[in-house]
Amino acid sequence: MYRIGLQGDDAQRAALELPLDARRRYYLHVIDGTTSLSTSDAQSVSLGAGDAVTLDQASRLALSDAHRLHALLFDLPA
């Protein structure tokens, strides 16, 4: 499990890109704040507090346009 904290504000939003092992599964849960999620298959979705997403066979996780983001990323067996 990984804790993600990005403190972007109204003037400048924060971003983060992480490599993922495509043989594993991941679960991202947004605790607070907002962000846009992009994965290696070029899908993009906006996430806010309480939202969650499961990532299967993804080799990259990109969070952009983050505003006071607090999230948990779970690394799960396939």
Contacts in CASP RR format, 6 or more apart in sequence:
PFRMAT RR
TARGET T0000
AUTHOR 0000-0000-0000
METHOD contacts of the structure
MODEL  1
MYRIGLQGDDAQRAALELPLDARRRYYLHVIDGTTSLSTSDAQSVSLGAG
DAVTLDQASRLALSDAHRLHALLFDLPA
1 72 0 8 1.000
1 73 0 8 1.000
1 74 0 8 1.000
1 75 0 8 1.000
2 72 0 8 1.000
2 73 0 8 1.000
2 74 0 8 1.000
2 75 0 8 1.000
3 70 0 8 1.000
3 71 0 8 1.000
3 72 0 8 1.000
4 16 0 8 1.000
4 63 0 8 1.000
4 69 0 8 1.000
4 70 0 8 1.000
4 71 0 8 1.000
4 72 0 8 1.000
4 73 0 8 1.000
5 69 0 8 1.000
5 70 0 8 1.000
5 71 0 8 1.000
6 14 0 8 1.000
6 15 0 8 1.000
6 16 0 8 1.000
6 35 0 8 1.000
6 63 0 8 1.000
6 66 0 8 1.000
6 68 0 8 1.000
6 69 0 8 1.000
7 14 0 8 1.000
7 68 0 8 1.000
7 69 0 8 1.000
8 14 0 8 1.000
8 66 0 8 1.000
8 67 0 8 1.000
8 68 0 8 1.000
8 69 0 8 1.000
9 67 0 8 1.000
9 68 0 8 1.000
10 67 0 8 1.000
13 64 0 8 1.000
13 65 0 8 1.000
13 66 0 8 1.000
13 67 0 8 1.000
14 66 0 8 1.000
14 67 0 8 1.000
14 69 0 8 1.000
15 62 0 8 1.000
15 63 0 8 1.000
15 64 0 8 1.000
15 65 0 8 1.000
15 66 0 8 1.000
16 62 0 8 1.000
16 63 0 8 1.000
16 66 0 8 1.000
17 60 0 8 1.000
17 61 0 8 1.000
17 62 0 8 1.000
17 63 0 8 1.000
18 60 0 8 1.000
18 61 0 8 1.000
18 62 0 8 1.000
18 73 0 8 1.000
19 59 0 8 1.000
19 60 0 8 1.000
20 26 0 8 1.000
20 40 0 8 1.000
20 55 0 8 1.000
20 58 0 8 1.000
20 59 0 8 1.000
20 60 0 8 1.000
20 61 0 8 1.000
21 59 0 8 1.000
22 40 0 8 1.000
22 57 0 8 1.000
22 58 0 8 1.000
22 59 0 8 1.000
23 78 0 8 1.000
24 75 0 8 1.000
24 76 0 8 1.000
24 77 0 8 1.000
24 78 0 8 1.000
25 54 0 8 1.000
25 55 0 8 1.000
25 56 0 8 1.000
25 76 0 8 1.000
25 77 0 8 1.000
25 78 0 8 1.000
26 54 0 8 1.000
26 55 0 8 1.000
26 58 0 8 1.000
26 61 0 8 1.000
26 73 0 8 1.000
26 74 0 8 1.000
26 75 0 8 1.000
26 76 0 8 1.000
27 52 0 8 1.000
27 53 0 8 1.000
27 54 0 8 1.000
27 55 0 8 1.000
27 73 0 8 1.000
27 74 0 8 1.000
27 76 0 8 1.000
28 37 0 8 1.000
28 47 0 8 1.000
28 52 0 8 1.000
28 53 0 8 1.000
28 55 0 8 1.000
28 61 0 8 1.000
28 71 0 8 1.000
28 72 0 8 1.000
28 73 0 8 1.000
28 74 0 8 1.000
29 50 0 8 1.000
29 51 0 8 1.000
29 52 0 8 1.000
29 71 0 8 1.000
29 72 0 8 1.000
29 74 0 8 1.000
30 47 0 8 1.000
30 48 0 8 1.000
30 49 0 8 1.000
30 50 0 8 1.000
30 51 0 8 1.000
30 52 0 8 1.000
30 69 0 8 1.000
30 70 0 8 1.000
30 71 0 8 1.000
31 49 0 8 1.000
31 50 0 8 1.000
31 70 0 8 1.000
31 71 0 8 1.000
31 72 0 8 1.000
32 49 0 8 1.000
32 68 0 8 1.000
32 69 0 8 1.000
32 70 0 8 1.000
33 48 0 8 1.000
33 49 0 8 1.000
33 66 0 8 1.000
33 67 0 8 1.000
33 68 0 8 1.000
33 69 0 8 1.000
33 70 0 8 1.000
34 46 0 8 1.000
34 47 0 8 1.000
34 48 0 8 1.000
34 49 0 8 1.000
34 65 0 8 1.000
34 66 0 8 1.000
34 67 0 8 1.000
34 68 0 8 1.000
34 69 0 8 1.000
35 46 0 8 1.000
35 47 0 8 1.000
35 48 0 8 1.000
35 63 0 8 1.000
35 64 0 8 1.000
35 65 0 8 1.000
35 66 0 8 1.000
35 67 0 8 1.000
35 69 0 8 1.000
35 71 0 8 1.000
36 44 0 8 1.000
36 45 0 8 1.000
36 46 0 8 1.000
36 47 0 8 1.000
36 63 0 8 1.000
36 64 0 8 1.000
36 65 0 8 1.000
36 66 0 8 1.000
37 44 0 8 1.000
37 45 0 8 1.000
37 46 0 8 1.000
37 47 0 8 1.000
37 53 0 8 1.000
37 61 0 8 1.000
37 62 0 8 1.000
37 63 0 8 1.000
38 44 0 8 1.000
38 62 0 8 1.000
38 63 0 8 1.000
38 64 0 8 1.000
39 55 0 8 1.000
39 58 0 8 1.000
39 60 0 8 1.000
39 61 0 8 1.000
39 62 0 8 1.000
40 58 0 8 1.000
40 59 0 8 1.000
40 60 0 8 1.000
41 58 0 8 1.000
45 53 0 8 1.000
47 53 0 8 1.000
55 61 0 8 1.000
61 73 0 8 1.000
63 69 0 8 1.000
63 71 0 8 1.000
END
